Amino acid sequence: MAGVDLINSCLRALNQVPDDLVDAVLYLDAGSAEAFQFVGGLPVLLELGARVVCSLEQALPLNVAADWHSMPKEPVRKMVVMTSRLLSDTHRYILRCLDMHRSIQHCTIFTSISENAHSAYVDAPLGPDAFQEYESLLLQDYHELVLKSNIPKGSGDTEDFERSVQTPQVSKKSNTMENEDWLETTSSKDVLFDLEASSDRMSLHNSSPISMKEEDWKKLQVSVKHFPMIFCPLSSKVFVLPSESAVAEAFISDKSDNSLSPGLPPVSIGLTSDGDDIPPGATLIAHFLHHLAGQMDLKMDIFTLGPVSHTIGKAMTDLSSLYDVGGRTKRSTGLLLIDRSLDLITPCCHGDSLVDRMFSSLPRRDRSVFSPPSHDTVPNTARASGLQRSSVDFKVPLEMIYKPGNPMSNGDHFSHEGLVAFMSGWDGTFGLGTQGANNEKNRELILEKSFHHLDPMYGTLSSFRNHQGLHCLEALLDKHTKDGALLIKKWLQEALRQEKVSIRNRLGGVTASELRTMVNALATNPAMIMRNRGIIQLAKAAEAALSEPWSTRWEAFASAERILMLSAGDTSQSLSGQIQDLINQSVLWRTQNQGKGHQPPAGLLSMRDALILAIVGYSLAGESFGSSRSEGPFSWEEEHSLKEAIVDAILEWSPGVDIGFLHGLEGALESHWQKLQLKNPTEAEQGQSRDTEDHSSIDFDDQWGSWEEDEVEEREQEYGELQLKLELRDRLDNVFRVLHKASKARSCLPFKDRQSNLDDFLGPTSSTNRGLIFKILSMVFGKMDIPGLEYHSSTVGRLFKSGFGRFGLGQAKPRLGDQNLLFVFVVGGFNALEVCEAREAQSSAGADGLELLFGGTTILTPNDMFELLLGSNSHI
């Protein structure tokens, strides 16, 4: 049987909808655009027959004038929208596009959220027939919008004008949906946020050479369809959800005593599988995985570990059909759902992975202007826009290679048209809404926009393959830092050999300067760059990850984490002392060298970095000696010392970065730091004051009043500092509550007591300091029982168990290790090191014949974990 390929599955799904895309203007929201970049980007969509591909959030009237294939001979009659969000969230953007393009007669909307998911989602105003209801509501709102925009200015009798235009009938089912929330969301004044510039829009329409019938808008037909294959395949076996999709942004847990963060599963217990307590993210994930399995012809045997995973597993079981006739032809698959909260250490640590270094060092793509309508009557836990996930796509610094006017080594440079083709072919985000410009004016707009993105350039690595057709990112996911860098060097050498460019290579480890030299040799003319753009971009990303200060900073983190892990095997006093030392060191050098003009060392960690390490320390403490404490893993004295160290560190020096729990105190802290600098002037200022100080002209009798005022000012300043310190302590109480939950989550590992059995199976060195995924998969491949792992039997299985089992026809409970296709999904996200360790666990157990799929909510970096626990995406 052929193996499962996530990228090919997406392409096959796209090839099933060509009739809708042919000769249509295609609008993608930010989540869909991000997903399609990972399956080949813009060319894949244009090859299906679309006229032009545009951004839904940044739609322009000029979009319909562009045509990738040829000059437009007639107005665009078809519009296709692909969205990864709820229909209610994208409604105003779709309505805006229809208003700009009134020649559209067929509008097809593909959404990754199924009809059942829309009705099950707590904040969606649509019922069981969500798609049909939305079709009627969109038509109704569109006609109302057109009527209002066509009312002549100064006309007092608008009723006669409205009666003169025939309005199509709306389905009766839509009447039940016209509640206050929906009307607030879809009212004309909400959707017309960018339609005030009607004169500009009309001038663009009037300047178009295409004739447009005045009553075309009355013939509009709307169709809503489900397209579940909107996700980001990092490789053929690994995927994550788009960062700006409804599934990725929905809350995974509600705010409760057991909740770590809205974007992470709660600790141990606290969720039920029935009723309204199911978080919206769990509902959407369950529906997504259910339909993904159907699209890929997979029959799931579901195993779960953790409360949210259990909720998702039960929901998926309920979604399965009792009489699934096609189930016999589907491939049997073991689905393992794991809660991220069971292992917070691995994504917080700086492991040996080149891909993780890339995601941590390179800037991410900016989020779109999308802002779903708020519902004041709906609690925050039910909002799809609650989480601000970092983009899966990142920027690669390539400005020195393709900057316009920058001559190549042989004197060549990019021409006017060549730059447009180069940017359009390489940068998927830039290409949205700009391909196919057919006149000089549009070219100028394209170039102006391209120059805006030159430093740095948007990029993605997943769709690139090397000269042998090997998927680049897929090969790197299985490699550690050193091996990954050597692999990139090997690809560069092969590319240079094919281009007949000779360069001296050095032996030993790969350095950033070596990669830079090889890239420069490969980028000597535009044609060579275009032929090797994939490996060039990959090498530049690796160069940025291995260069300073990122390399030294990463090693400093790794060294501190190793010290914490060693201290966790000693005593709680030793571990808390190490955390406190890290906090003190984050400000010690800065206070000692203040005003001296010295640059901080590359490996110097900040206050924010120390807090990330504190999360690791508390998690380790929970595993080592968390059961001996009632509230936290440390004694009251140890924790009090940690709190005072953080307060003193913040008061002594500005953290320099955005820290979530300090929001609202920025002004008071800035004033405090300024006063602190006045009290402690630099050495140069002190020397200057000693040289210029002269007391001969001072009248001491006249200074008594000013001295009294200074004393009052000092007392007020001391009081202000005391108030600031008390406020910081109150806020730190919330921080330490989160740290306590992180410690409790680690202490709830269901099989930590069987670590000795795992060491006997793999060897003590193989499982030491490995992540949870590695340990679980090692136990699965070794046919070992995993405490806490729950199996969700299918409907047919329950029937055999309850009925036919009485006659000896019972169905044996399947084992996860008996499957030849294993699908691991981490609820809350994963990092690249865990993918590498999963492959290592498979190889160590000799399970090379088993096929392993790996998925999760998002890619996690230590910075993402800080935002989830203590930053902008936290409950603090």
TAMO-V425901 format. One record per backbone hydrogen bond with DSSP energy under -0.5 kcal/mol. CO is the residue of the C=O (numbers start at 1). NH is the residue of the N-H. E is the energy in kcal/mol with one decimal. If there is no record, write none. Layout:
co=CO nh=NH e=E
co=CO nh=NH e=E
This chain:
co=5 nh=9 e=-2.0
co=6 nh=10 e=-1.8
co=7 nh=11 e=-2.2
co=8 nh=12 e=-2.5
co=9 nh=13 e=-2.0
co=10 nh=14 e=-2.1
co=11 nh=15 e=-2.1
co=12 nh=16 e=-0.5
co=13 nh=16 e=-0.9
co=14 nh=17 e=-1.8
co=15 nh=18 e=-0.6
co=17 nh=21 e=-1.0
co=18 nh=22 e=-2.1
co=21 nh=24 e=-1.8
co=23 nh=78 e=-0.5
co=24 nh=26 e=-0.6
co=24 nh=51 e=-2.4
co=24 nh=52 e=-0.8
co=25 nh=27 e=-0.5
co=25 nh=80 e=-2.3
co=26 nh=54 e=-3.2
co=27 nh=82 e=-2.8
co=28 nh=56 e=-2.8
co=29 nh=33 e=-2.7
co=30 nh=34 e=-2.1
co=31 nh=35 e=-1.9
co=32 nh=36 e=-2.7
co=33 nh=37 e=-1.3
co=34 nh=38 e=-0.6
co=35 nh=38 e=-1.2
co=36 nh=39 e=-1.3
co=36 nh=41 e=-2.7
co=37 nh=40 e=-0.9
co=40 nh=43 e=-0.5
co=41 nh=44 e=-0.7
co=41 nh=45 e=-0.9
co=42 nh=45 e=-0.5
co=42 nh=46 e=-2.2
co=43 nh=47 e=-2.2
co=44 nh=48 e=-0.5
co=45 nh=48 e=-0.6
co=45 nh=50 e=-1.0
co=46 nh=49 e=-1.7
co=49 nh=23 e=-2.8
co=51 nh=68 e=-2.8
co=52 nh=26 e=-2.8
co=53 nh=433 e=-5.0
co=54 nh=28 e=-2.7
co=56 nh=59 e=-0.9
co=60 nh=63 e=-1.7
co=61 nh=64 e=-0.8
co=62 nh=65 e=-1.2
co=62 nh=66 e=-0.6
co=63 nh=66 e=-1.1
co=77 nh=105 e=-2.7
co=77 nh=106 e=-2.2
co=78 nh=25 e=-2.1
co=79 nh=108 e=-2.6
co=80 nh=27 e=-3.3
co=81 nh=83 e=-0.5
co=81 nh=110 e=-3.6
co=82 nh=29 e=-2.0
co=83 nh=112 e=-1.9
co=84 nh=246 e=-2.4
co=86 nh=89 e=-0.6
co=86 nh=90 e=-1.6
co=87 nh=91 e=-0.7
co=90 nh=94 e=-2.3
co=91 nh=95 e=-2.6
co=92 nh=96 e=-1.7
co=93 nh=97 e=-2.0
co=94 nh=98 e=-2.2
co=95 nh=99 e=-2.0
co=96 nh=100 e=-1.8
co=97 nh=101 e=-2.0
co=100 nh=102 e=-0.6
co=101 nh=104 e=-1.6
co=105 nh=221 e=-2.3
co=106 nh=79 e=-2.7
co=106 nh=108 e=-0.5
co=107 nh=223 e=-2.5
co=108 nh=81 e=-2.7
co=108 nh=110 e=-0.5
co=109 nh=111 e=-0.6
co=109 nh=225 e=-3.3
co=110 nh=83 e=-2.8
co=111 nh=227 e=-2.5
co=112 nh=114 e=-0.6
co=114 nh=118 e=-2.1
co=115 nh=119 e=-1.7
co=116 nh=120 e=-2.0
co=117 nh=121 e=-1.9
co=121 nh=124 e=-1.0
co=127 nh=130 e=-0.6
co=128 nh=130 e=-0.9
co=129 nh=133 e=-2.5
co=130 nh=134 e=-2.4
co=131 nh=135 e=-2.2
co=132 nh=136 e=-1.8
co=133 nh=137 e=-2.3
co=134 nh=138 e=-2.9
co=135 nh=139 e=-1.9
co=136 nh=140 e=-2.3
co=137 nh=141 e=-2.6
co=138 nh=142 e=-2.4
co=139 nh=143 e=-2.3
co=140 nh=144 e=-2.1
co=141 nh=145 e=-2.2
co=142 nh=146 e=-2.4
co=143 nh=147 e=-2.4
co=144 nh=148 e=-2.1
co=145 nh=149 e=-2.1
co=146 nh=150 e=-1.4
co=148 nh=151 e=-0.8
co=152 nh=155 e=-1.6
co=156 nh=158 e=-1.0
co=157 nh=161 e=-0.6
co=158 nh=162 e=-2.2
co=159 nh=163 e=-2.4
co=160 nh=164 e=-1.1
co=162 nh=165 e=-1.1
co=164 nh=166 e=-0.5
co=171 nh=174 e=-1.3
co=172 nh=175 e=-1.2
co=172 nh=176 e=-0.6
co=173 nh=176 e=-0.7
co=174 nh=177 e=-1.2
co=175 nh=178 e=-1.1
co=177 nh=179 e=-2.4
co=179 nh=183 e=-2.2
co=180 nh=184 e=-2.5
co=181 nh=185 e=-1.9
co=182 nh=186 e=-2.4
co=183 nh=187 e=-1.0
co=187 nh=190 e=-1.0
co=187 nh=191 e=-1.8
co=188 nh=192 e=-1.6
co=190 nh=193 e=-0.6
co=192 nh=195 e=-0.8
co=196 nh=198 e=-2.4
co=197 nh=201 e=-1.8
co=198 nh=202 e=-2.8
co=199 nh=203 e=-2.0
co=200 nh=204 e=-1.7
co=201 nh=205 e=-2.1
co=202 nh=206 e=-2.9
co=203 nh=207 e=-1.8
co=204 nh=208 e=-0.7
co=205 nh=208 e=-0.9
co=213 nh=216 e=-1.2
co=215 nh=218 e=-1.1
co=216 nh=219 e=-1.7
co=217 nh=220 e=-1.0
co=221 nh=107 e=-3.1
co=223 nh=109 e=-3.0
co=225 nh=111 e=-2.3
co=225 nh=227 e=-0.5
co=228 nh=230 e=-1.8
co=229 nh=231 e=-0.7
co=231 nh=233 e=-0.8
co=232 nh=234 e=-1.0
co=232 nh=240 e=-2.0
co=236 nh=6 e=-2.5
co=237 nh=854 e=-3.0
co=238 nh=234 e=-0.9
co=238 nh=235 e=-2.0
co=239 nh=856 e=-0.9
co=240 nh=232 e=-2.9
co=242 nh=245 e=-1.6
co=243 nh=389 e=-0.5
co=245 nh=249 e=-1.9
co=246 nh=250 e=-1.3
co=249 nh=387 e=-1.3
co=251 nh=281 e=-3.0
co=254 nh=256 e=-0.7
co=256 nh=259 e=-1.1
co=258 nh=267 e=-3.4
co=261 nh=264 e=-1.4
co=262 nh=252 e=-3.4
co=262 nh=253 e=-1.0
co=264 nh=261 e=-0.6
co=274 nh=277 e=-0.7
co=275 nh=278 e=-0.8
co=279 nh=283 e=-1.5
co=280 nh=284 e=-2.3
co=281 nh=285 e=-2.4
co=282 nh=286 e=-2.2
co=283 nh=287 e=-2.0
co=284 nh=288 e=-2.5
co=285 nh=289 e=-2.8
co=286 nh=290 e=-2.0
co=287 nh=291 e=-2.3
co=288 nh=292 e=-2.4
co=289 nh=293 e=-2.2
co=290 nh=294 e=-1.5
co=291 nh=295 e=-2.3
co=292 nh=296 e=-1.7
co=293 nh=298 e=-2.9
co=294 nh=297 e=-1.0
co=297 nh=331 e=-2.4
co=298 nh=300 e=-0.6
co=299 nh=333 e=-2.9
co=300 nh=302 e=-0.6
co=301 nh=335 e=-2.3
co=302 nh=792 e=-3.0
co=303 nh=337 e=-2.9
co=304 nh=790 e=-2.6
co=305 nh=339 e=-2.1
co=306 nh=310 e=-2.2
co=307 nh=311 e=-2.0
co=308 nh=312 e=-2.7
co=309 nh=313 e=-2.8
co=310 nh=314 e=-2.4
co=311 nh=315 e=-2.2
co=312 nh=316 e=-2.6
co=313 nh=317 e=-2.0
co=314 nh=318 e=-2.2
co=315 nh=319 e=-1.6
co=316 nh=320 e=-1.1
co=321 nh=324 e=-0.6
co=322 nh=324 e=-0.5
co=323 nh=325 e=-1.4
co=324 nh=327 e=-1.2
co=325 nh=328 e=-1.1
co=326 nh=329 e=-1.1
co=326 nh=330 e=-0.5
co=327 nh=330 e=-0.7
co=331 nh=299 e=-2.9
co=333 nh=301 e=-2.9
co=333 nh=335 e=-0.7
co=334 nh=336 e=-0.6
co=334 nh=823 e=-3.1
co=335 nh=303 e=-3.2
co=335 nh=337 e=-0.6
co=336 nh=825 e=-2.7
co=337 nh=305 e=-1.9
co=338 nh=827 e=-2.7
co=339 nh=342 e=-1.2
co=340 nh=343 e=-1.9
co=344 nh=348 e=-0.8
co=345 nh=348 e=-0.5
co=345 nh=349 e=-1.5
co=346 nh=349 e=-0.5
co=349 nh=351 e=-1.0
co=351 nh=353 e=-1.7
co=353 nh=357 e=-1.5
co=354 nh=358 e=-2.0
co=355 nh=359 e=-2.4
co=356 nh=360 e=-1.7
co=357 nh=361 e=-2.3
co=358 nh=362 e=-2.5
co=363 nh=395 e=-3.5
co=374 nh=376 e=-0.6
co=375 nh=378 e=-1.6
co=379 nh=382 e=-1.8
co=380 nh=383 e=-1.6
co=381 nh=280 e=-0.5
co=383 nh=386 e=-1.1
co=387 nh=389 e=-0.7
co=393 nh=365 e=-2.4
co=394 nh=459 e=-1.2
co=396 nh=398 e=-1.1
co=396 nh=457 e=-1.1
co=398 nh=401 e=-1.6
co=398 nh=402 e=-1.5
co=399 nh=403 e=-1.4
co=403 nh=406 e=-1.9
co=405 nh=407 e=-0.9
co=408 nh=411 e=-1.7
co=412 nh=408 e=-3.1
co=415 nh=419 e=-2.4
co=416 nh=420 e=-1.2
co=417 nh=421 e=-2.4
co=418 nh=422 e=-2.8
co=419 nh=423 e=-2.9
co=420 nh=424 e=-2.7
co=421 nh=425 e=-2.3
co=422 nh=426 e=-1.7
co=423 nh=427 e=-2.7
co=426 nh=428 e=-0.9
co=427 nh=431 e=-1.7
co=428 nh=432 e=-0.7
co=429 nh=432 e=-0.8
co=431 nh=434 e=-1.9
co=431 nh=435 e=-1.2
co=434 nh=437 e=-0.8
co=436 nh=67 e=-1.5
co=439 nh=443 e=-1.9
co=440 nh=444 e=-2.2
co=441 nh=445 e=-1.7
co=442 nh=446 e=-2.3
co=443 nh=447 e=-2.8
co=444 nh=448 e=-2.3
co=445 nh=449 e=-2.1
co=446 nh=450 e=-2.7
co=447 nh=451 e=-2.5
co=448 nh=452 e=-1.2
co=449 nh=453 e=-0.8
co=450 nh=453 e=-0.8
co=451 nh=454 e=-1.3
co=454 nh=456 e=-0.5
co=457 nh=396 e=-1.6
co=459 nh=394 e=-0.9
co=461 nh=464 e=-1.4
co=464 nh=472 e=-2.0
co=466 nh=469 e=-2.0
co=470 nh=466 e=-2.1
co=471 nh=475 e=-1.9
co=472 nh=476 e=-1.9
co=473 nh=477 e=-2.0
co=474 nh=478 e=-0.7
co=476 nh=479 e=-1.8
co=480 nh=484 e=-2.8
co=481 nh=485 e=-2.3
co=482 nh=486 e=-2.2
co=483 nh=487 e=-1.9
co=484 nh=488 e=-2.0
co=485 nh=489 e=-2.2
co=486 nh=490 e=-2.1
co=487 nh=491 e=-2.1
co=488 nh=492 e=-2.4
co=489 nh=493 e=-2.5
co=490 nh=494 e=-2.1
co=491 nh=495 e=-2.3
co=492 nh=496 e=-2.6
co=493 nh=497 e=-2.2
co=494 nh=498 e=-2.3
co=495 nh=499 e=-1.8
co=496 nh=501 e=-3.0
co=497 nh=500 e=-0.9
co=500 nh=502 e=-0.5
co=511 nh=515 e=-1.8
co=512 nh=516 e=-2.1
co=513 nh=517 e=-2.1
co=514 nh=518 e=-2.1
co=515 nh=519 e=-2.3
co=516 nh=520 e=-2.3
co=517 nh=521 e=-1.8
co=518 nh=522 e=-1.4
co=519 nh=523 e=-1.1
co=524 nh=410 e=-1.0
co=525 nh=529 e=-2.0
co=526 nh=530 e=-2.5
co=527 nh=531 e=-1.9
co=528 nh=532 e=-1.5
co=530 nh=533 e=-0.7
co=532 nh=536 e=-2.2
co=533 nh=537 e=-2.2
co=534 nh=538 e=-2.1
co=535 nh=539 e=-2.5
co=536 nh=540 e=-2.4
co=537 nh=541 e=-2.0
co=538 nh=542 e=-2.1
co=539 nh=543 e=-2.6
co=540 nh=544 e=-2.2
co=541 nh=545 e=-1.9
co=542 nh=546 e=-2.0
co=543 nh=547 e=-1.0
co=547 nh=551 e=-2.3
co=549 nh=553 e=-2.3
co=550 nh=554 e=-2.6
co=551 nh=555 e=-2.2
co=552 nh=556 e=-2.1
co=553 nh=557 e=-2.1
co=554 nh=558 e=-2.5
co=555 nh=559 e=-2.4
co=556 nh=560 e=-2.2
co=557 nh=561 e=-2.5
co=558 nh=562 e=-2.0
co=559 nh=563 e=-1.8
co=560 nh=564 e=-2.0
co=561 nh=565 e=-2.2
co=562 nh=566 e=-2.0
co=563 nh=567 e=-2.4
co=564 nh=568 e=-1.9
co=565 nh=569 e=-0.6
co=566 nh=569 e=-0.9
co=567 nh=570 e=-1.8
co=571 nh=575 e=-1.9
co=572 nh=576 e=-2.7
co=573 nh=577 e=-1.9
co=574 nh=578 e=-1.8
co=575 nh=579 e=-2.0
co=576 nh=580 e=-2.3
co=577 nh=581 e=-2.1
co=578 nh=582 e=-2.0
co=579 nh=583 e=-1.8
co=580 nh=584 e=-2.4
co=581 nh=585 e=-2.7
co=582 nh=586 e=-1.1
co=584 nh=587 e=-1.2
co=584 nh=588 e=-1.6
co=585 nh=589 e=-0.8
co=587 nh=591 e=-2.4
co=588 nh=592 e=-2.1
co=589 nh=593 e=-1.8
co=591 nh=594 e=-0.7
co=593 nh=596 e=-1.8
co=601 nh=604 e=-1.5
co=606 nh=610 e=-2.1
co=607 nh=611 e=-1.7
co=608 nh=612 e=-1.8
co=609 nh=613 e=-2.2
co=610 nh=614 e=-1.6
co=611 nh=615 e=-1.6
co=612 nh=616 e=-1.5
co=613 nh=617 e=-2.7
co=614 nh=618 e=-2.7
co=615 nh=619 e=-2.1
co=616 nh=620 e=-2.4
co=617 nh=621 e=-2.3
co=618 nh=622 e=-2.1
co=619 nh=623 e=-1.5
co=620 nh=624 e=-2.1
co=621 nh=625 e=-2.6
co=622 nh=626 e=-0.9
co=625 nh=628 e=-0.6
co=626 nh=629 e=-1.3
co=635 nh=639 e=-2.4
co=636 nh=640 e=-2.4
co=637 nh=641 e=-2.0
co=638 nh=642 e=-1.6
co=639 nh=643 e=-2.4
co=640 nh=644 e=-2.4
co=641 nh=645 e=-2.0
co=642 nh=646 e=-2.0
co=643 nh=647 e=-2.5
co=644 nh=648 e=-2.7
co=645 nh=649 e=-2.1
co=646 nh=650 e=-2.3
co=647 nh=651 e=-2.2
co=648 nh=652 e=-2.0
co=649 nh=653 e=-1.6
co=657 nh=659 e=-0.5
co=659 nh=662 e=-1.9
co=660 nh=663 e=-1.7
co=662 nh=665 e=-2.2
co=665 nh=669 e=-2.6
co=666 nh=670 e=-2.6
co=667 nh=671 e=-2.2
co=668 nh=672 e=-2.0
co=669 nh=673 e=-2.6
co=670 nh=674 e=-2.1
co=671 nh=675 e=-2.1
co=672 nh=676 e=-2.0
co=673 nh=677 e=-1.9
co=674 nh=678 e=-1.7
co=675 nh=679 e=-1.8
co=676 nh=680 e=-1.6
co=682 nh=686 e=-2.3
co=683 nh=687 e=-2.4
co=684 nh=688 e=-2.3
co=685 nh=689 e=-2.2
co=686 nh=690 e=-1.9
co=687 nh=691 e=-1.9
co=688 nh=692 e=-1.8
co=689 nh=693 e=-1.1
co=695 nh=698 e=-1.3
co=698 nh=700 e=-0.9
co=699 nh=702 e=-1.1
co=700 nh=703 e=-1.0
co=701 nh=704 e=-0.6
co=703 nh=707 e=-2.4
co=704 nh=708 e=-1.9
co=705 nh=709 e=-1.8
co=706 nh=710 e=-2.2
co=707 nh=711 e=-2.0
co=708 nh=712 e=-2.0
co=709 nh=713 e=-2.4
co=710 nh=714 e=-2.4
co=711 nh=715 e=-2.2
co=712 nh=716 e=-2.3
co=713 nh=717 e=-2.2
co=714 nh=718 e=-2.6
co=715 nh=719 e=-2.3
co=716 nh=720 e=-2.4
co=717 nh=721 e=-2.4
co=718 nh=722 e=-2.2
co=719 nh=723 e=-2.5
co=720 nh=724 e=-2.3
co=721 nh=725 e=-2.4
co=722 nh=726 e=-2.3
co=723 nh=727 e=-2.2
co=724 nh=728 e=-2.3
co=725 nh=729 e=-2.2
co=726 nh=730 e=-2.1
co=727 nh=731 e=-2.2
co=728 nh=732 e=-2.3
co=729 nh=733 e=-1.2
co=730 nh=734 e=-0.8
co=731 nh=735 e=-1.5
co=732 nh=736 e=-2.8
co=733 nh=737 e=-1.4
co=734 nh=738 e=-1.6
co=735 nh=739 e=-2.0
co=736 nh=740 e=-2.3
co=737 nh=741 e=-1.9
co=738 nh=742 e=-2.3
co=739 nh=743 e=-2.1
co=740 nh=744 e=-2.5
co=741 nh=745 e=-2.6
co=742 nh=746 e=-1.5
co=743 nh=747 e=-1.6
co=744 nh=748 e=-0.8
co=745 nh=748 e=-0.6
co=746 nh=749 e=-1.3
co=749 nh=752 e=-0.9
co=751 nh=754 e=-1.7
co=752 nh=755 e=-1.3
co=754 nh=758 e=-1.9
co=755 nh=759 e=-2.4
co=756 nh=760 e=-2.1
co=757 nh=761 e=-1.6
co=758 nh=762 e=-2.7
co=759 nh=763 e=-2.7
co=763 nh=766 e=-0.8
co=763 nh=767 e=-1.1
co=764 nh=768 e=-0.6
co=767 nh=770 e=-1.4
co=771 nh=775 e=-1.7
co=772 nh=776 e=-2.7
co=773 nh=777 e=-2.5
co=774 nh=778 e=-2.1
co=775 nh=779 e=-1.9
co=776 nh=780 e=-2.2
co=777 nh=781 e=-3.0
co=778 nh=782 e=-1.5
co=779 nh=784 e=-2.9
co=780 nh=783 e=-1.5
co=785 nh=787 e=-0.6
co=786 nh=789 e=-1.9
co=790 nh=304 e=-2.6
co=791 nh=793 e=-0.8
co=792 nh=302 e=-0.8
co=794 nh=798 e=-2.2
co=795 nh=799 e=-1.8
co=796 nh=800 e=-2.2
co=797 nh=801 e=-2.3
co=798 nh=802 e=-2.6
co=799 nh=803 e=-2.7
co=799 nh=804 e=-0.9
co=800 nh=805 e=-1.9
co=803 nh=806 e=-1.7
co=804 nh=807 e=-1.7
co=804 nh=809 e=-1.8
co=805 nh=808 e=-1.5
co=810 nh=812 e=-0.5
co=815 nh=818 e=-1.3
co=816 nh=819 e=-1.2
co=820 nh=851 e=-2.6
co=821 nh=334 e=-2.5
co=822 nh=824 e=-0.6
co=822 nh=853 e=-3.1
co=823 nh=336 e=-3.2
co=823 nh=825 e=-0.5
co=824 nh=855 e=-2.8
co=825 nh=338 e=-2.1
co=825 nh=827 e=-0.7
co=826 nh=828 e=-0.8
co=826 nh=829 e=-1.3
co=826 nh=857 e=-1.5
co=827 nh=340 e=-2.2
co=830 nh=860 e=-2.8
co=831 nh=834 e=-0.7
co=831 nh=835 e=-0.9
co=832 nh=836 e=-2.0
co=833 nh=837 e=-2.6
co=834 nh=838 e=-2.0
co=835 nh=839 e=-1.8
co=836 nh=840 e=-1.9
co=837 nh=841 e=-2.6
co=838 nh=842 e=-1.9
co=839 nh=843 e=-2.5
co=840 nh=844 e=-2.9
co=841 nh=845 e=-1.6
co=842 nh=847 e=-2.6
co=843 nh=846 e=-1.1
co=847 nh=850 e=-1.5
co=851 nh=822 e=-3.0
co=853 nh=824 e=-2.7
co=854 nh=239 e=-2.0
co=855 nh=826 e=-2.3
co=856 nh=241 e=-0.8
co=857 nh=241 e=-0.9
co=858 nh=830 e=-2.1
co=861 nh=865 e=-2.1
co=862 nh=866 e=-1.9
co=863 nh=867 e=-2.0
co=864 nh=868 e=-2.0
co=865 nh=869 e=-2.1
co=866 nh=870 e=-3.2
co=866 nh=871 e=-1.2
co=867 nh=873 e=-1.4
co=870 nh=661 e=-0.7
co=871 nh=874 e=-1.5
co=873 nh=262 e=-0.6
co=873 nh=263 e=-0.5
